[in-house]
Amino acid sequence: MDQLNRLKTLRSLLPKEAFIPDSGKLVILVINLLIFIAGLTIARDLDQWSLGWLWLYLPLAIVMGNSVVVLLFSSHDLLHGSVIKNPRLAHFISLFGLALLWMPPTLWKVVHNQKHHTQTNAMDDPDRSYLLQQSQTWGKWIQNLVVPSAEVNSFYLILGMATAWGTHTFRHLTSVLQINPSGFGPTPIASNANKRKMIAGELLIIALAHFSILAYLKFSFLSILLGYLMPIWIGYAGVMFYIYTNHFLCPMTEINDPFFNSLSIKVYKFFDLLHFNFSYHTEHHFFPSINSDYYPLLRNLILTHYPNRLNLLTAGDAWQSLLNTPRHYKDQQTLTDWSGNKSVICPCVSEPAIASPQRTGIKETA
C-alpha cells in the first residue's frame, strides 16, 4: 500500500509530458548504428595498414563501443514504450538495436520487462545474484570468477567486464529455449511455445547479421579483432558497469520496492547525456515507461518528498563497495563468498540514505 501511495504521489507531481513517448530518441539509435557501421567500413582495410599506425583505430573502437552501450539503452527505452507508441514497430526496430548484444527482443521482454521489473531482486528475478545454497553450475562458477567482489582476481575481473554480458545472455537463452530448462542462471525462465519460436527466429537473424559482419571484414583476423571484437568488448564492459551497480549491493526482497532493491549512481553529466540517464536506476524502476529525460526531476521529487530513502552513491563509491563485498546471497540481507565463510550485511540493507562517507561502509557479522 505504501508503494502504491508513493507512486500516486510522485505521478501527480510529474508533468504530463513525462509520460508522452519521445520519438526523437530513435534518431540517436540510428546515429549510433551508423557510427558502428562506419567503423566497420574503416576496419575492413586494417590489414593494409602499417602496424605502427594501428593505434589510430583505437579511439574509433572506443566510440564504437559506446555506440553498443547506447544501442542497448535506447532499445531498453524503446521496449518500455517511452519512445514510440506502436509496440510492433518498437519490437522490429529493437531487433537492430539489440543485435550486437545477441539479445532477441522477445527474450528481453520476457527476462527484463516481465520478470526483472515485476520481481526485482526477488527469488524469481533472473538477473539477481546466486544464492550460496544453489547448485554450483557453470553459470554460478563464472559469476564467482569474474564479477566484481572482494575475492575477484584483477585479470578475471577485466576479462569478465568484456564477456559477462555474453554469459548473461547465453544462460537465459539456454533456459528459455529449454536446452537446459532448469537453467544455469539464478532462476529458470519459462515461456510458451510461440515465444520460444520467436526467440529462436530472432536469434537466427542476429546470428546471420554477425556472420555478415565477419564476411564484410573479409574474415581478416586484424579487422575482426580491432573492428568487431574490441568495440563489442568495450561496449559490454560499459553495460556491465551499470548492471553491476543497479542491484548487486541491495538485499533480496519479495516486496518490489525500488527504495530497497535498487541503487542509483551519480556519474558525470556527459555520461547521462550519452546513456539516456541510465544511472537513475531507482527512478527508472518507479516509472519504467516515462521519458528518461525526466528522471532528474523525479529524483528531485523523491529527495524532497521521501528524504533519506533513496539509495544513491557516486559511481566510484558504488564500484568500491562491489570490490569490498562478496557476491552470493547467504540470506536475503547477507552476502557471502563461494565457500560461505564470510558474512557481510548488504551495504544497502538498512533504511536507505543519501550517499555519505558512511553510506558505503561494510558491516561484518560473525
N, C-alpha and C positions, 0 to 999 in steps of 0.2 A: 504493500500500500504506500509506504514512504517513497518507493521508487516511482510509482505512478504519479504521486503528487509532485515530486520533483520534476518529472517530465512535463507535466501540465504547466507548472510554474515557469520553467525555462522556455517552453514553446511559446507561451503567451508573451514573453519578453523579447522573443526574436522577431525580426521583421518578416513579413510575408515573402519578401524577395529571397530569403534564405532557403525557402522550400521550392523555389522555381528552378527547374533544370537549366544548367548553363552550357549551352551547346558550343560556346566558344572554346571550351576545353578540347573539343575534337580537333581543332586546329593544332593544338600543342601535341596531341598524339600523332597526327600526320607529320608534323615537322620532325619529331624525333624518329619516326620510322624512316623518313627521308635522310636524316643525318646518318643513321646506321647503314642505309643503302649506299650513300655517298662514300662512307668509309670503306665499305666492301669494294666499291669500284676502284678506289686507290690501292687497296690491299691486293687486288688481282695481279698487279705487276710488281709486287715487292720482291719477287725472285730476281728481278732485273736490277734492283738497287744494289749499290755498293754496301758492304757490311758496315762500313763506317758511318753511313747515313741512315741506317735503320732506326736509330733512336729518335729521329724526327717524326716517326709514326706514333710514338708513344703518347704524346698529347692528344692526338686524334683518337687513340684507343680509349683514353680516359673519358673523352667526350662521348664516344660511342657507348661506353659502359654506363655513363649517366643516362643515356637515352634508354638503355634497358630498364633502369630504375623507373624512369618516367613512364615508359610504356606499361609497366606493371601498375603503377599507382593511378595512371589515367584510366586504365581498363578497370581497375578496382572501383573507381568512382562511377564509371560507365555502367557497370553491372549492379551498382547500388541504386541506379536510377537518378543520379544527381546531375547527369549531363544531357541526356535526351529522354523523351517520354516513351518512345517506341521501343518496347523490350526486345522485339525480334531484331530490329536494326542494331540495337546496342549489342546484342549477342553476336551478331555477324561481325561487327567492327572489332569487338574484343578478341575474336579469333586471331586477327592480325596483331593486336597489341600484346597478346599473351603467347604468341608462337615462339618467340625467342626464349621464353621461360618454360617451354614444354608443358604448358598448362591448358588443357582443354577448358573452354568457358563453362561447359556443363559441369565438369568436375569442380571448378572454382565455386560455382553456385552451391553445389552440394556441400562442399567442405567449409567454405568461408561464410556464405550468406545463411545457409540453412542450419549448419551445425555450430560453427565457431561463434557466431553472433548471438545465437539463442542460448548457448550453454558455455559461455566464456569461462575458461579455466575450471570447468566442472569435469566430472568423471568422463562424460561423453564428448568432451571437446577434443577433436583430433589434433589440435595444434598445441596442446599443453605439454609440459614436461612429463617424463615417465615416472611411475611410482617405483619405489625401492622394491616392492613386492611383486612387480610384474616380471614375467619371464625375460630372461636375458637374451632377447632376439638380436639379430644383426643390427636392426634399427636402433635399439637401445644402446648397443655397444658402440655404434658410430657416433651417436649423440654424446655419449660419455667421453669419447675420444676427442671430439672436435669443438663442442660447444663451449663458449667462454665460462670458466668456472675456476675455483681455487686450485683445482687439480690439473687443469689442461696444460699440455706441453705447447710452447710457443709455435713450434713448427706445425703441429696438428691444428692449432687454432687458425693459423694463416691458411692452411690447406682447407680447413672447414669453412672459412669465410667464402672461399671461391666455389665450394662444392656442396655445401649443406642444403642449398635450395633444391639441387637435383635429387638429393636423398629424400628430402621432404616430399617432393612431387612423386617420386618413384614409389615410396611406401604407400601413398594414397592411391595411386593407380593400381598397385597390386591388390589392394584391399577392395576397392570399388569394382574392379573388373573380375573379382573373385579368383584371381590367380592364387592368392592366399587369403581366403575370406576372413579368417580370424585376425589378419593384419599384422604387419611388422611395426606399426605405429602405436601410439599410446592407447588408441581405441579403434576398433574396426569401423568401417564406413559402409553402410548399407544403401542400396539404391535399386530401383526397379529395372526390369529388362530393357525398357525403352531408353532410359537414361544411360544404361551401360552401352547400348548400341551407339548412342550419340557420342559418348565419350570416346569409344573406340574409333568411330569415324573421324572425329576431330583430331584425335591423336595421329591417325594416319595422315591427315592433311598436314599437320605440323611436321611429322617426320619427312614428308616429301619436300616441304619448304626447306628444312635443314639440309637435306640431300642436295637440293637445287643450289643452295649457297655454296656447299663444298664443290659442286661441279663448276659453278661460276668462278670459283677461286682456282680452278684447274687442278684440284686435289694437290696443290702445292703445299708442302709442309710449312714453309715460312709464312705464306699467305694465310693459311689456316690458323697457325699459332698466334700471329700478331693481329690479323684482321678479323678473326672469328672467335677463337677461344679466349684470348686475352680480354677483349671488351665484354664478353659474356661473363667471365670470371669476375671482372671488376664490378659489373652490374649486379651479379649475385651477391657479392660482398656488401655492396651498398644496401641492398634489400634486406639482407640478414642482419645488418647492424640495427635497423629499425625493428625488425621482427623480434630479435632477442630482447630488446628493451621493453617491448609492448606489454608482456605479461609474465616473463620468467622470474621477476622479482616479487611477484604478487602471490598470495596464498590461493589454494584451491577453495572454491566455494560453490555450493549448489544454488545460492541466491545470486541471480545475474545482476549484480550491482557494479557498474563501472568504477565507483569510488573505491571498491575493494579489489577488483580483479584486473584492473587496467592501470597503465602508467603513461603519462605524457612526459616528453622531454623538451628541453629548451635547446634549440640549435640556432646557428646564425641565420638571420632573416633570408639571406641568399638561398640557403637550402630549403627553407619553407616555400620560397617563390618557385624554386625548381620542382619541388616534390609535392605540390598540392597540399601543403600544411599537414603532411602525414605525421609529423611529430606530435600533433594534437590528437593523440590516440584515444585518451579517455573521452574527450569531447566527441570524437567520431562514434564511439560506442553508445553514447547517449542518443545521437541522431544520425544513423548511418547514411541517410539519403539526403541530408542537406548539402547545399553548395559549400564545398570546403573553404571557400573564401571567408565564410562566416564563423569558422572555428575560433579565431582570435576573439571575436565578440562573445561567443559562447563561453570561452574561458573566463573573460572578464565578468560575465554574469554569474558564473559558478563561484568565482572568488568573492564576489560581492554578497551573494545570497546564501552560499554554503561555505563560509570561510573554514579553513583548516581541514577540508575534506578531500581535496584533490591531491593525488599522488603526482607530484611534479618535481623533476630533477633536471639538472643540466645533463647534456649528453655525456659529458666526461664523468660526472658522478655516477650516472646510471651504469656506464661501462665498467667503472671501477668496482661498483657493487657486484656486478656479474662476476668479475675476476676474483672477488673476495668470498664468494659463497659457492657451495656445491650445487648440483643441478637436478637431483632427483628428489621427489617428494617422499618424505618418511611418513608424514601425515599431512592433513590439509594446511597446517601452518608451519611445518618444519621441513627444511631442506637437509639432504644428506648426500653422501658420496656413494660410489658404486658398491662399496663394502658395507655401508650402513653404519660405519663407526662414528661419523660426525653427526651432530645435531645442531642446526643453525636456524633460528627463527627467521622467516621470510622478512627481508628489510621493509616490506610494505604491509606487514601483517597487523600492526597496531592501527589505531584510528588515524587515517591518512592525514598528512600535514603538508604544508607547503615546504618546498626544499629548503633545508638549512644545513649547516655543518653537521648537526646531529642526525639529520634525516637518513643519511646513508650508513649510519652506524650498524654494526653487525652484533646481534645478541646471541651469545653462546649459551646453550643449556647443557646440562650434564649428559 
